[in-house]
Amino acid sequence: MTVRQEVLSGDESLEVWIDQDLCTGDGICAQYAPEVFELDIDGLAYVKGADDVLLQAKGAVAAVPLPLVADVVDSARECPGECIHVRRISDRVEVYGPDSE
């Protein structure tokens, strides 16, 4: 079983954050998961909170809704800036992104 299958089939809740220092502003994340990511006026991507508000604080974290896990994982894998971090909420271990194992 691949890591992706384990993440998608497990009961673990995930969260995501973006390192804006590495963001290239390509917008791939917003194309894959517009419910979770959005480009701001500064041209950088940010995560959105449950109330659809852009979370602009450095290191802001958003929960990944279960129906969007695959889209968020694909965003992290395809991001040219390698700035999207997806981790388990329970132990804060990164499962996708530049710091994943």
N, CA, C and O atoms as a GROMACS GRO file, in nm:
protein
  404
    1MET      N    1   0.085  -0.118   0.000
    1MET     CA    2   0.000   0.000   0.000
    1MET      C    3   0.089   0.124   0.000
    1MET      O    4   0.184   0.133   0.078
    2THR      N    5   0.058   0.218  -0.086
    2THR     CA    6   0.137   0.340  -0.093
    2THR      C    7   0.098   0.433   0.021
    2THR      O    8  -0.005   0.416   0.085
    3VAL      N    9   0.184   0.533   0.046
    3VAL     CA   10   0.155   0.631   0.150
    3VAL      C   11   0.024   0.701   0.119
    3VAL      O   12  -0.056   0.726   0.210
    4ARG      N   13   0.000   0.734  -0.007
    4ARG     CA   14  -0.123   0.803  -0.044
    4ARG      C   15  -0.244   0.717  -0.010
    4ARG      O   16  -0.342   0.769   0.044
    5GLN      N   17  -0.240   0.588  -0.040
    5GLN     CA   18  -0.351   0.499  -0.008
    5GLN      C   19  -0.372   0.492   0.143
    5GLN      O   20  -0.486   0.491   0.189
    6GLU      N   21  -0.264   0.488   0.220
    6GLU     CA   22  -0.275   0.483   0.365
    6GLU      C   23  -0.341   0.610   0.417
    6GLU      O   24  -0.429   0.604   0.503
    7VAL      N   25  -0.299   0.725   0.365
    7VAL     CA   26  -0.355   0.852   0.411
    7VAL      C   27  -0.502   0.861   0.374
    7VAL      O   28  -0.584   0.903   0.456
    8LEU      N   29  -0.536   0.822   0.252
    8LEU     CA   30  -0.673   0.834   0.207
    8LEU      C   31  -0.765   0.732   0.271
    8LEU      O   32  -0.885   0.757   0.282
    9SER      N   33  -0.713   0.617   0.313
    9SER     CA   34  -0.798   0.514   0.370
    9SER      C   35  -0.800   0.516   0.522
    9SER      O   36  -0.884   0.451   0.584
   10GLY      N   37  -0.710   0.590   0.582
   10GLY     CA   38  -0.702   0.594   0.728
   10GLY      C   39  -0.805   0.688   0.788
   10GLY      O   40  -0.873   0.762   0.718
   11ASP      N   41  -0.813   0.684   0.919
   11ASP     CA   42  -0.906   0.770   0.991
   11ASP      C   43  -0.838   0.897   1.039
   11ASP      O   44  -0.897   0.976   1.113
   12GLU      N   45  -0.715   0.919   0.998
   12GLU     CA   46  -0.638   1.035   1.043
   12GLU      C   47  -0.688   1.162   0.977
   12GLU      O   48  -0.711   1.166   0.856
   13SER      N   49  -0.706   1.265   1.056
   13SER     CA   50  -0.741   1.397   1.005
   13SER      C   51  -0.612   1.466   0.962
   13SER      O   52  -0.507   1.449   1.024
   14LEU      N   53  -0.621   1.544   0.856
   14LEU     CA   54  -0.505   1.612   0.802
   14LEU      C   55  -0.524   1.762   0.807
   14LEU      O   56  -0.636   1.814   0.808
   15GLU      N   57  -0.410   1.832   0.810
   15GLU     CA   58  -0.410   1.977   0.801
   15GLU      C   59  -0.305   2.017   0.698
   15GLU      O   60  -0.215   1.940   0.666
   16VAL      N   61  -0.318   2.139   0.648
   16VAL     CA   62  -0.228   2.186   0.543
   16VAL      C   63  -0.187   2.330   0.572
   16VAL      O   64  -0.264   2.408   0.626
   17TRP      N   65  -0.064   2.362   0.535
   17TRP     CA   66  -0.017   2.500   0.542
   17TRP      C   67   0.078   2.524   0.426
   17TRP      O   68   0.132   2.431   0.368
   18ILE      N   69   0.097   2.651   0.395
   18ILE     CA   70   0.184   2.692   0.284
   18ILE      C   71   0.295   2.780   0.336
   18ILE      O   72   0.272   2.871   0.415
   19ASP      N   73   0.417   2.751   0.291
   19ASP     CA   74   0.532   2.836   0.321
   19ASP      C   75   0.539   2.942   0.211
   19ASP      O   76   0.591   2.916   0.102
   20GLN      N   77   0.488   3.061   0.239
   20GLN     CA   78   0.484   3.167   0.138
   20GLN      C   79   0.623   3.209   0.091
   20GLN      O   80   0.637   3.265  -0.017
   21ASP      N   81   0.726   3.184   0.171
   21ASP     CA   82   0.862   3.218   0.129
   21ASP      C   83   0.906   3.135   0.008
   21ASP      O   84   0.995   3.176  -0.066
   22LEU      N   85   0.844   3.018  -0.011
   22LEU     CA   86   0.878   2.930  -0.122
   22LEU      C   87   0.775   2.932  -0.234
   22LEU      O   88   0.799   2.878  -0.342
   23CYS      N   89   0.660   2.994  -0.210
   23CYS     CA   90   0.551   2.995  -0.308
   23CYS      C   91   0.594   3.070  -0.433
   23CYS      O   92   0.648   3.180  -0.426
   24THR      N   93   0.568   3.007  -0.549
   24THR     CA   94   0.602   3.069  -0.677
   24THR      C   95   0.482   3.137  -0.742
   24THR      O   96   0.495   3.201  -0.846
   25GLY      N   97   0.364   3.123  -0.679
   25GLY     CA   98   0.244   3.189  -0.730
   25GLY      C   99   0.187   3.129  -0.856
   25GLY      O  100   0.112   3.196  -0.927
   26ASP      N  101   0.221   3.004  -0.886
   26ASP     CA  102   0.169   2.940  -1.007
   26ASP      C  103   0.019   2.913  -1.000
   26ASP      O  104  -0.048   2.909  -1.104
   27GLY      N  105  -0.034   2.895  -0.881
   27GLY     CA  106  -0.178   2.875  -0.865
   27GLY      C  107  -0.227   2.734  -0.890
   27GLY      O  108  -0.348   2.711  -0.898
   28ILE      N  109  -0.135   2.641  -0.903
   28ILE     CA  110  -0.175   2.501  -0.926
   28ILE      C  111  -0.261   2.452  -0.810
   28ILE      O  112  -0.359   2.380  -0.830
   29CYS      N  113  -0.225   2.490  -0.689
   29CYS     CA  114  -0.301   2.446  -0.571
   29CYS      C  115  -0.445   2.495  -0.578
   29CYS      O  116  -0.538   2.420  -0.549
   30ALA      N  117  -0.464   2.620  -0.617
   30ALA     CA  118  -0.598   2.676  -0.626
   30ALA      C  119  -0.678   2.612  -0.738
   30ALA      O  120  -0.801   2.608  -0.733
   31GLN      N  121  -0.609   2.560  -0.840
   31GLN     CA  122  -0.679   2.489  -0.947
   31GLN      C  123  -0.726   2.352  -0.899
   31GLN      O  124  -0.837   2.310  -0.930
   32TYR      N  125  -0.641   2.283  -0.823
   32TYR     CA  126  -0.676   2.150  -0.772
   32TYR      C  127  -0.781   2.158  -0.662
   32TYR      O  128  -0.876   2.080  -0.662
   33ALA      N  129  -0.765   2.250  -0.569
   33ALA     CA  130  -0.853   2.256  -0.451
   33ALA      C  131  -0.887   2.402  -0.416
   33ALA      O  132  -0.835   2.455  -0.319
   34PRO      N  133  -0.973   2.465  -0.495
   34PRO     CA  134  -1.008   2.605  -0.468
   34PRO      C  135  -1.082   2.625  -0.336
   34PRO      O  136  -1.089   2.737  -0.286
   35GLU      N  137  -1.136   2.518  -0.279
   35GLU     CA  138  -1.203   2.529  -0.150
   35GLU      C  139  -1.102   2.543  -0.036
   35GLU      O  140  -1.138   2.586   0.074
   36VAL      N  141  -0.976   2.506  -0.064
   36VAL     CA  142  -0.871   2.506   0.040
   36VAL      C  143  -0.766   2.613   0.016
   36VAL      O  144  -0.713   2.670   0.111
   37PHE      N  145  -0.735   2.641  -0.111
   37PHE     CA  146  -0.627   2.734  -0.146
   37PHE      C  147  -0.680   2.851  -0.229
   37PHE      O  148  -0.778   2.838  -0.303
   38GLU      N  149  -0.613   2.965  -0.213
   38GLU     CA  150  -0.648   3.082  -0.294
   38GLU      C  151  -0.525   3.171  -0.308
   38GLU      O  152  -0.444   3.184  -0.216
   39LEU      N  153  -0.512   3.232  -0.426
   39LEU     CA  154  -0.406   3.330  -0.447
   39LEU      C  155  -0.457   3.466  -0.398
   39LEU      O  156  -0.571   3.504  -0.424
   40ASP      N  157  -0.371   3.537  -0.329
   40ASP     CA  158  -0.408   3.669  -0.280
   40ASP      C  159  -0.355   3.775  -0.376
   40ASP      O  160  -0.289   3.743  -0.475
   41ILE      N  161  -0.384   3.898  -0.346
   41ILE     CA  162  -0.343   4.010  -0.431
   41ILE      C  163  -0.190   4.019  -0.444
   41ILE      O  164  -0.139   4.074  -0.542
   42ASP      N  165  -0.117   3.964  -0.345
   42ASP     CA  166   0.030   3.964  -0.352
   42ASP      C  167   0.084   3.856  -0.446
   42ASP      O  168   0.205   3.845  -0.464
   43GLY      N  169  -0.006   3.775  -0.504
   43GLY     CA  170   0.035   3.672  -0.599
   43GLY      C  171   0.077   3.541  -0.534
   43GLY      O  172   0.120   3.449  -0.604
   44LEU      N  173   0.065   3.531  -0.403
   44LEU     CA  174   0.104   3.410  -0.331
   44LEU      C  175  -0.019   3.332  -0.288
   44LEU      O  176  -0.127   3.388  -0.270
   45ALA      N  177  -0.002   3.201  -0.270
   45ALA     CA  178  -0.112   3.115  -0.228
   45ALA      C  179  -0.121   3.111  -0.076
   45ALA      O  180  -0.020   3.118  -0.005
   46TYR      N  181  -0.244   3.098  -0.028
   46TYR     CA  182  -0.272   3.087   0.114
   46TYR      C  183  -0.380   2.980   0.132
   46TYR      O  184  -0.453   2.947   0.038
   47VAL      N  185  -0.389   2.926   0.253
   47VAL     CA  186  -0.496   2.833   0.284
   47VAL      C  187  -0.617   2.913   0.330
   47VAL      O  188  -0.606   3.027   0.374
   48LYS      N  189  -0.733   2.848   0.319
   48LYS     CA  190  -0.857   2.911   0.362
   48LYS      C  191  -0.913   2.834   0.481
   48LYS      O  192  -0.904   2.712   0.488
   49GLY      N  193  -0.971   2.908   0.574
   49GLY     CA  194  -1.033   2.847   0.690
   49GLY      C  195  -1.169   2.789   0.654
   49GLY      O  196  -1.217   2.804   0.542
   50ALA      N  197  -1.230   2.723   0.751
   50ALA     CA  198  -1.359   2.659   0.729
   50ALA      C  199  -1.466   2.759   0.686
   50ALA      O  200  -1.561   2.722   0.617
   51ASP      N  201  -1.452   2.883   0.726
   51ASP     CA  202  -1.549   2.986   0.691
   51ASP      C  203  -1.514   3.056   0.559
   51ASP      O  204  -1.568   3.161   0.528
   52ASP      N  205  -1.422   2.996   0.482
   52ASP     CA  206  -1.380   3.044   0.349
   52ASP      C  207  -1.300   3.174   0.356
   52ASP      O  208  -1.286   3.243   0.255
   53VAL      N  209  -1.247   3.207   0.473
   53VAL     CA  210  -1.165   3.326   0.491
   53VAL      C  211  -1.019   3.290   0.467
   53VAL      O  212  -0.970   3.189   0.516
   54LEU      N  213  -0.950   3.374   0.392
   54LEU     CA  214  -0.808   3.354   0.365
   54LEU      C  215  -0.728   3.371   0.493
   54LEU      O  216  -0.741   3.472   0.563
   55LEU      N  217  -0.645   3.272   0.525
   55LEU     CA  218  -0.563   3.277   0.646
   55LEU      C  219  -0.424   3.325   0.607
   55LEU      O  220  -0.344   3.249   0.553
   56GLN      N  221  -0.396   3.452   0.635
   56GLN     CA  222  -0.273   3.514   0.588
   56GLN      C  223  -0.160   3.519   0.690
   56GLN      O  224  -0.051   3.565   0.657
   57ALA      N  225  -0.184   3.475   0.810
   57ALA     CA  226  -0.077   3.473   0.911
   57ALA      C  227   0.029   3.371   0.870
   57ALA      O  228  -0.004   3.264   0.818
   58LYS      N  229   0.154   3.403   0.896
   58LYS     CA  230   0.262   3.312   0.861
   58LYS      C  231   0.241   3.178   0.932
   58LYS      O  232   0.223   3.173   1.054
   59GLY      N  233   0.245   3.070   0.855
   59GLY     CA  234   0.228   2.936   0.911
   59GLY      C  235   0.084   2.900   0.944
   59GLY      O  236   0.060   2.801   1.013
   60ALA      N  237  -0.012   2.978   0.895
   60ALA     CA  238  -0.152   2.948   0.922
   60ALA      C  239  -0.187   2.809   0.868
   60ALA      O  240  -0.145   2.771   0.759
   61VAL      N  241  -0.265   2.736   0.946
   61VAL     CA  242  -0.299   2.597   0.915
   61VAL      C  243  -0.449   2.585   0.894
   61VAL      O  244  -0.528   2.648   0.964
   62ALA      N  245  -0.488   2.502   0.798
   62ALA     CA  246  -0.630   2.475   0.773
   62ALA      C  247  -0.651   2.324   0.774
   62ALA      O  248  -0.566   2.248   0.727
   63ALA      N  249  -0.764   2.282   0.826
   63ALA     CA  250  -0.801   2.141   0.822
   63ALA      C  251  -0.831   2.104   0.677
   63ALA      O  252  -0.881   2.186   0.600
   64VAL      N  253  -0.799   1.980   0.641
   64VAL     CA  254  -0.828   1.931   0.506
   64VAL      C  255  -0.960   1.854   0.513
   64VAL      O  256  -0.967   1.750   0.577
   65PRO      N  257  -1.066   1.904   0.447
   65PRO     CA  258  -1.192   1.830   0.446
   65PRO      C  259  -1.173   1.694   0.379
   65PRO      O  260  -1.107   1.684   0.275
   66LEU      N  261  -1.229   1.590   0.436
   66LEU     CA  262  -1.211   1.454   0.386
   66LEU      C  263  -1.237   1.440   0.236
   66LEU      O  264  -1.160   1.373   0.169
   67PRO      N  265  -1.343   1.501   0.181
   67PRO     CA  266  -1.366   1.485   0.037
   67PRO      C  267  -1.257   1.549  -0.050
   67PRO      O  268  -1.249   1.521  -0.170
   68LEU      N  269  -1.174   1.635   0.009
   68LEU     CA  270  -1.072   1.707  -0.069
   68LEU      C  271  -0.930   1.656  -0.045
   68LEU      O  272  -0.835   1.716  -0.095
   69VAL      N  273  -0.915   1.549   0.030
   69VAL     CA  274  -0.781   1.499   0.062
   69VAL      C  275  -0.701   1.470  -0.065
   69VAL      O  276  -0.586   1.512  -0.075
   70ALA      N  277  -0.758   1.400  -0.160
   70ALA     CA  278  -0.685   1.366  -0.284
   70ALA      C  279  -0.642   1.492  -0.358
   70ALA      O  280  -0.531   1.497  -0.411
   71ASP      N  281  -0.730   1.593  -0.365
   71ASP     CA  282  -0.696   1.717  -0.436
   71ASP      C  283  -0.583   1.793  -0.365
   71ASP      O  284  -0.495   1.849  -0.430
   72VAL      N  285  -0.586   1.794  -0.232
   72VAL     CA  286  -0.482   1.864  -0.156
   72VAL      C  287  -0.349   1.790  -0.170
   72VAL      O  288  -0.244   1.853  -0.185
   73VAL      N  289  -0.353   1.657  -0.166
   73VAL     CA  290  -0.231   1.577  -0.185
   73VAL      C  291  -0.174   1.601  -0.324
   73VAL      O  292  -0.053   1.619  -0.340
   74ASP      N  293  -0.259   1.603  -0.425
   74ASP     CA  294  -0.213   1.630  -0.562
   74ASP      C  295  -0.153   1.770  -0.572
   74ASP      O  296  -0.054   1.790  -0.642
   75SER      N  297  -0.211   1.866  -0.502
   75SER     CA  298  -0.156   2.002  -0.501
   75SER      C  299  -0.014   2.003  -0.445
   75SER      O  300   0.075   2.066  -0.501
   76ALA      N  301   0.005   1.932  -0.335
   76ALA     CA  302   0.138   1.927  -0.273
   76ALA      C  303   0.238   1.858  -0.366
   76ALA      O  304   0.353   1.901  -0.376
   77ARG      N  305   0.196   1.755  -0.433
   77ARG     CA  306   0.286   1.680  -0.521
   77ARG      C  307   0.323   1.759  -0.647
   77ARG      O  308   0.435   1.748  -0.697
   78GLU      N  309   0.230   1.839  -0.698
   78GLU     CA  310   0.252   1.911  -0.823
   78GLU      C  311   0.307   2.052  -0.805
   78GLU      O  312   0.347   2.115  -0.903
   79CYS      N  313   0.310   2.101  -0.683
   79CYS     CA  314   0.354   2.238  -0.658
   79CYS      C  315   0.500   2.259  -0.700
   79CYS      O  316   0.589   2.192  -0.647
   80PRO      N  317   0.526   2.350  -0.794
   80PRO     CA  318   0.664   2.374  -0.838
   80PRO      C  319   0.752   2.438  -0.730
   80PRO      O  320   0.874   2.424  -0.732
   81GLY      N  321   0.690   2.508  -0.638
   81GLY     CA  322   0.766   2.571  -0.530
   81GLY      C  323   0.791   2.481  -0.411
   81GLY      O  324   0.864   2.517  -0.319
   82GLU      N  325   0.730   2.361  -0.414
   82GLU     CA  326   0.741   2.266  -0.303
   82GLU      C  327   0.716   2.336  -0.168
   82GLU      O  328   0.793   2.322  -0.074
   83CYS      N  329   0.605   2.410  -0.163
   83CYS     CA  330   0.578   2.490  -0.043
   83CYS      C  331   0.455   2.445   0.034
   83CYS      O  332   0.421   2.503   0.136
   84ILE      N  333   0.387   2.340  -0.014
   84ILE     CA  334   0.265   2.293   0.051
   84ILE      C  335   0.299   2.177   0.143
   84ILE      O  336   0.360   2.079   0.102
   85HIS      N  337   0.258   2.191   0.268
   85HIS     CA  338   0.287   2.090   0.371
   85HIS      C  339   0.156   2.029   0.419
   85HIS      O  340   0.068   2.100   0.467
   86VAL      N  341   0.143   1.898   0.407
   86VAL     CA  342   0.025   1.826   0.454
   86VAL      C  343   0.070   1.734   0.566
   86VAL      O  344   0.161   1.653   0.548
   87ARG      N  345   0.006   1.746   0.681
   87ARG     CA  346   0.048   1.664   0.795
   87ARG      C  347  -0.073   1.613   0.872
   87ARG      O  348  -0.183   1.668   0.864
   88ARG      N  349  -0.048   1.504   0.946
   88ARG     CA  350  -0.152   1.450   1.032
   88ARG      C  351  -0.170   1.543   1.151
   88ARG      O  352  -0.073   1.596   1.205
   89ILE      N  353  -0.294   1.564   1.190
   89ILE     CA  354  -0.321   1.650   1.305
   89ILE      C  355  -0.277   1.583   1.434
   89ILE      O  356  -0.226   1.650   1.525
   90SER      N  357  -0.295   1.452   1.443
   90SER     CA  358  -0.269   1.381   1.569
   90SER      C  359  -0.125   1.392   1.617
   90SER      O  360  -0.101   1.413   1.736
   91ASP      N  361  -0.029   1.378   1.526
   91ASP     CA  362   0.112   1.380   1.568
   91ASP      C  363   0.195   1.484   1.492
   91ASP      O  364   0.316   1.493   1.511
   92ARG      N  365   0.128   1.561   1.405
   92ARG     CA  366   0.192   1.668   1.327
   92ARG      C  367   0.307   1.617   1.239
   92ARG      O  368   0.400   1.691   1.210
   93VAL      N  369   0.299   1.492   1.197
   93VAL     CA  370   0.398   1.435   1.105
   93VAL      C  371   0.356   1.468   0.963
   93VAL      O  372   0.242   1.444   0.922
   94GLU      N  373   0.449   1.525   0.888
   94GLU     CA  374   0.421   1.561   0.749
   94GLU      C  375   0.415   1.436   0.664
   94GLU      O  376   0.509   1.357   0.661
   95VAL      N  377   0.302   1.418   0.593
   95VAL     CA  378   0.284   1.301   0.508
   95VAL      C  379   0.302   1.335   0.360
   95VAL      O  380   0.330   1.247   0.280
   96TYR      N  381   0.285   1.461   0.324
   96TYR     CA  382   0.313   1.509   0.188
   96TYR      C  383   0.373   1.647   0.197
   96TYR      O  384   0.335   1.727   0.282
   97GLY      N  385   0.467   1.674   0.108
   97GLY     CA  386   0.533   1.803   0.106
   97GLY      C  387   0.683   1.785   0.117
   97GLY      O  388   0.733   1.673   0.123
   98PRO      N  389   0.755   1.896   0.121
   98PRO     CA  390   0.901   1.889   0.118
   98PRO      C  391   0.964   1.824   0.242
   98PRO      O  392   1.078   1.779   0.235
   99ASP      N  393   0.893   1.819   0.354
   99ASP     CA  394   0.950   1.759   0.475
   99ASP      C  395   0.896   1.620   0.505
   99ASP      O  396   0.919   1.566   0.614
  100SER      N  397   0.823   1.560   0.407
  100SER     CA  398   0.770   1.426   0.430
  100SER      C  399   0.880   1.322   0.413
  100SER      O  400   0.980   1.346   0.346
  101GLU      N  401   0.859   1.208   0.474
  101GLU     CA  402   0.960   1.101   0.467
  101GLU      C  403   0.940   1.015   0.346
  101GLU      O  404   1.016   0.920   0.325
   0.00000   0.00000   0.00000
